[in-house]
Amino acid sequence: MTSEQSSQPSSVPHDIFATTHWTVVLAAGRRHEPQSDRALEALCQTYWFPLYAHLRRRGCTKSDAEDLVQAFFAKFLAKNYLEALSAERGRFRAFLLAALKHFLANEWDKSQRQKRGGGDAVLSLDWESADTKFQLAAQNELGPDQAYDREWALALLGKVIERLQAECVADGKGRLFEQLKVFLAAGKSETAQSEVARALGMEEGAVRVAVHRLRKRYRQLLRDEIAHTLSDPAMVDEEMRALFGAFAV
């Protein structure tokens, strides 16, 4: 914590739950506090599509998967529903999937009559985009749980890229980011860096330094984003291995 942060008043700042771990959000959410509710909803907004992919892999139709996800979130984000569930070893990834399976086994039969059109949507979700993404991903022969882990990893990487882009734009380096983001992937040669240097009118050495800094910040944000979904920061490396192992299947 910086000296500037430590000098803040003792009242809870608006963004505190954006930088804490999900179990703290969950504990506060059981008391239904506005900040923790928003933080939990933000996590669900980021990681809802893996649930949709899991359900489709289980054989659900597009419309049934949509109804199930929306009905699940109506329960999941409601008061007291989470109290009956364990924290699944401190991983929000495992917890969310376990909560969905709990819902399927115990709640869906009670909720079938209330389809998406029968009540207010809990979260605004892009169903059209979801089906397109699923059809592209369906080329991989994965089981429901494997599909969930893979889509979770992709959602996490997408969130990290968004954060990195926003930082670059705020620093007036949006165009530089657009040219250099390709180097966040492995296997890009120095030849490609020289081409970008010419396009940007920069020295090749300056581009190499910029790529190095971008990759370093990307790794920092990646670890930070993973930590937000864990109860213990010491679990970051283990969770990272598990997530990227999903791409090896």
C-alpha positions as CSV (number, residue, x, y, z in Angstrom):
1,M,0.0,0.0,0.0
2,T,1.3,3.4,-0.9
3,S,1.5,6.3,1.5
4,E,-1.2,8.0,-0.5
5,Q,-3.5,5.0,0.0
6,S,-2.7,4.7,3.7
7,S,-3.7,8.3,4.2
8,Q,-7.2,7.7,2.9
9,P,-10.0,8.1,5.5
10,S,-11.3,5.0,7.2
11,S,-14.6,5.0,5.3
12,V,-14.9,2.4,2.6
13,P,-13.9,3.7,-0.8
14,H,-16.1,2.9,-3.8
15,D,-13.6,0.7,-5.5
16,I,-12.4,-1.4,-2.6
17,F,-14.1,-4.6,-3.7
18,A,-12.6,-4.3,-7.2
19,T,-9.2,-5.0,-5.7
20,T,-10.0,-7.6,-3.0
21,H,-10.5,-11.4,-3.2
22,W,-13.8,-13.0,-4.0
23,T,-14.3,-14.7,-0.7
24,V,-14.3,-11.2,1.0
25,V,-16.9,-10.1,-1.6
26,L,-18.9,-13.3,-0.9
27,A,-18.9,-12.8,2.8
28,A,-20.0,-9.2,2.4
29,G,-22.5,-10.2,-0.2
30,R,-24.3,-12.5,2.3
31,R,-25.1,-9.3,4.2
32,H,-26.3,-7.8,0.9
33,E,-24.1,-4.7,0.9
34,P,-24.4,-2.6,-2.3
35,Q,-20.7,-2.5,-3.0
36,S,-20.2,-6.3,-2.6
37,D,-23.3,-6.9,-4.7
38,R,-21.9,-4.9,-7.5
39,A,-18.5,-6.6,-7.2
40,L,-20.1,-10.1,-7.3
41,E,-22.2,-9.1,-10.3
42,A,-19.0,-7.8,-12.0
43,L,-17.4,-11.2,-11.5
44,C,-20.4,-12.9,-12.9
45,Q,-20.5,-10.5,-15.9
46,T,-16.9,-11.5,-16.7
47,Y,-17.3,-15.2,-16.3
48,W,-20.9,-16.1,-17.3
49,F,-20.0,-17.5,-20.8
50,P,-18.1,-20.5,-19.5
51,L,-21.4,-21.6,-17.7
52,Y,-23.3,-21.2,-21.0
53,A,-20.6,-23.3,-22.8
54,H,-20.8,-25.9,-20.1
55,L,-24.5,-26.2,-20.5
56,R,-24.4,-26.5,-24.3
57,R,-21.8,-29.2,-23.9
58,R,-24.2,-31.0,-21.6
59,G,-26.6,-31.1,-24.5
60,C,-28.8,-28.1,-23.8
61,T,-30.2,-26.2,-26.7
62,K,-29.4,-22.5,-27.2
63,S,-32.7,-21.3,-25.7
64,D,-32.6,-23.8,-22.8
65,A,-29.0,-22.8,-21.9
66,E,-30.0,-19.1,-22.0
67,D,-33.0,-19.8,-19.7
68,L,-30.8,-21.8,-17.3
69,V,-28.0,-19.3,-17.0
70,Q,-30.4,-16.4,-16.4
71,A,-32.5,-18.3,-13.9
72,F,-29.3,-19.5,-12.2
73,F,-28.1,-15.9,-11.7
74,A,-31.4,-14.9,-10.4
75,K,-30.9,-17.4,-7.6
76,F,-27.1,-17.0,-7.3
77,L,-27.2,-13.3,-6.7
78,A,-30.2,-13.4,-4.4
79,K,-30.0,-13.2,-0.6
80,N,-29.1,-16.3,1.4
81,Y,-28.8,-18.6,-1.6
82,L,-25.0,-18.8,-1.3
83,E,-25.0,-19.7,2.3
84,A,-25.7,-23.4,1.6
85,L,-22.6,-23.7,-0.6
86,S,-19.0,-24.2,0.2
87,A,-16.1,-22.1,-1.2
88,E,-14.7,-25.0,-3.3
89,R,-11.1,-24.7,-2.1
90,G,-11.0,-20.9,-2.5
91,R,-11.5,-20.7,-6.2
92,F,-14.3,-18.7,-7.7
93,R,-14.0,-20.7,-10.9
94,A,-14.7,-24.0,-9.1
95,F,-17.3,-22.4,-6.8
96,L,-19.4,-20.9,-9.7
97,L,-19.5,-24.3,-11.5
98,A,-20.4,-26.1,-8.3
99,A,-23.2,-23.6,-7.7
100,L,-24.6,-24.1,-11.2
101,K,-24.6,-27.9,-10.7
102,H,-26.3,-27.4,-7.3
103,F,-28.9,-25.3,-9.0
104,L,-29.4,-27.9,-11.8
105,A,-29.9,-30.6,-9.2
106,N,-32.1,-28.8,-6.7
107,E,-33.6,-25.6,-8.2
108,W,-34.3,-25.8,-11.9
109,D,-37.4,-28.0,-11.6
110,K,-38.9,-25.3,-9.4
111,S,-37.9,-22.5,-11.9
112,Q,-38.9,-23.9,-15.3
113,R,-42.1,-21.9,-15.4
114,Q,-40.3,-18.6,-15.1
115,K,-38.4,-18.3,-18.3
116,R,-36.2,-15.4,-19.3
117,G,-39.2,-13.6,-20.8
118,G,-41.3,-14.1,-17.6
119,G,-39.3,-11.8,-15.3
120,D,-36.6,-9.1,-15.2
121,A,-33.2,-10.1,-16.4
122,V,-30.7,-10.2,-13.6
123,L,-27.7,-9.5,-15.8
124,S,-27.6,-8.1,-19.3
125,L,-25.9,-10.8,-21.3
126,D,-25.0,-10.9,-25.0
127,W,-26.8,-14.1,-26.1
128,E,-26.3,-13.6,-29.8
129,S,-22.6,-13.3,-29.4
130,A,-22.6,-16.2,-27.0
131,D,-24.0,-18.6,-29.5
132,T,-21.5,-17.5,-32.2
133,K,-18.6,-18.0,-29.8
134,F,-19.9,-21.4,-28.8
135,Q,-20.2,-22.5,-32.4
136,L,-16.6,-21.5,-33.0
137,A,-15.4,-23.3,-29.9
138,A,-17.5,-26.4,-30.6
139,Q,-14.9,-27.4,-33.2
140,N,-12.9,-28.7,-30.2
141,E,-14.1,-32.0,-28.8
142,L,-14.3,-31.1,-25.1
143,G,-16.4,-32.4,-22.2
144,P,-18.6,-30.0,-20.3
145,D,-16.2,-29.3,-17.5
146,Q,-13.2,-29.0,-19.9
147,A,-15.2,-26.5,-22.0
148,Y,-16.0,-24.5,-18.9
149,D,-12.3,-24.3,-17.8
150,R,-11.1,-23.4,-21.4
151,E,-13.7,-20.7,-21.8
152,W,-12.9,-19.4,-18.3
153,A,-9.3,-19.0,-19.3
154,L,-10.3,-17.2,-22.4
155,A,-12.6,-14.9,-20.5
156,L,-9.8,-14.1,-18.1
157,L,-7.3,-13.3,-20.8
158,G,-9.9,-11.1,-22.5
159,K,-10.4,-9.2,-19.3
160,V,-6.6,-8.7,-18.9
161,I,-6.3,-7.4,-22.5
162,E,-9.1,-4.9,-21.8
163,R,-7.4,-3.6,-18.7
164,L,-4.1,-3.3,-20.4
165,Q,-5.6,-1.5,-23.4
166,A,-7.4,0.9,-21.1
167,E,-4.2,1.7,-19.3
168,C,-2.4,2.4,-22.6
169,V,-5.2,4.6,-23.9
170,A,-5.2,6.5,-20.6
171,D,-1.5,7.1,-21.1
172,G,-1.9,8.3,-24.7
173,K,-0.4,5.1,-26.1
174,G,-3.5,3.6,-27.7
175,R,-2.0,3.4,-31.2
176,L,1.2,1.8,-29.8
177,F,-0.9,-0.8,-28.0
178,E,-2.8,-1.7,-31.2
179,Q,0.5,-2.3,-33.0
180,L,2.2,-4.2,-30.2
181,K,-0.6,-6.3,-28.7
182,V,0.2,-9.1,-31.2
183,F,3.5,-9.6,-29.4
184,L,1.7,-10.7,-26.2
185,A,1.3,-14.0,-28.0
186,A,4.2,-16.4,-28.1
187,G,6.3,-17.0,-31.2
188,K,6.4,-13.5,-32.7
189,S,9.8,-12.9,-34.3
190,E,12.1,-9.9,-34.1
191,T,11.5,-9.5,-37.9
192,A,7.9,-8.7,-37.0
193,Q,9.1,-6.1,-34.5
194,S,11.2,-4.4,-37.1
195,E,8.2,-4.2,-39.4
196,V,6.2,-2.5,-36.6
197,A,9.1,-0.1,-35.9
198,R,9.0,1.0,-39.5
199,A,5.2,1.4,-39.4
200,L,5.4,3.5,-36.2
201,G,8.5,5.5,-37.3
202,M,10.4,4.2,-34.2
203,E,13.8,2.7,-33.7
204,E,13.8,-1.1,-33.4
205,G,15.5,-0.9,-30.0
206,A,12.7,1.4,-28.8
207,V,10.1,-1.1,-30.0
208,R,11.9,-4.0,-28.3
209,V,11.8,-2.0,-25.0
210,A,8.1,-1.2,-25.5
211,V,7.3,-4.8,-26.2
212,H,9.2,-5.9,-23.1
213,R,7.4,-3.4,-20.9
214,L,4.0,-4.4,-22.4
215,R,4.6,-8.1,-21.8
216,K,5.8,-7.4,-18.2
217,R,2.7,-5.3,-17.5
218,Y,0.5,-8.0,-19.1
219,R,2.0,-10.7,-16.8
220,Q,1.4,-8.4,-13.8
221,L,-2.3,-7.8,-14.7
222,L,-2.8,-11.5,-15.5
223,R,-1.6,-12.5,-12.0
224,D,-3.7,-9.7,-10.5
225,E,-6.9,-10.8,-12.4
226,I,-6.4,-14.4,-11.3
227,A,-5.8,-13.3,-7.7
228,H,-9.2,-11.6,-7.7
229,T,-10.9,-15.0,-8.2
230,L,-9.0,-16.7,-5.3
231,S,-9.1,-16.6,-1.5
232,D,-5.4,-16.9,-1.1
233,P,-2.8,-15.1,-3.3
234,A,-0.4,-18.0,-2.8
235,M,-2.7,-20.0,-5.1
236,V,-2.0,-17.9,-8.2
237,D,0.7,-20.0,-9.7
238,E,-1.3,-23.2,-9.2
239,E,-4.5,-21.7,-10.7
240,M,-2.5,-20.3,-13.6
241,R,-1.1,-23.8,-14.4
242,A,-4.6,-25.2,-14.2
243,L,-6.1,-22.6,-16.5
244,F,-3.5,-22.8,-19.2
245,G,-3.5,-26.5,-18.9
246,A,-7.1,-26.2,-20.3
247,F,-5.5,-25.2,-23.7
248,A,-3.5,-28.4,-23.8
249,V,-6.5,-30.6,-23.9
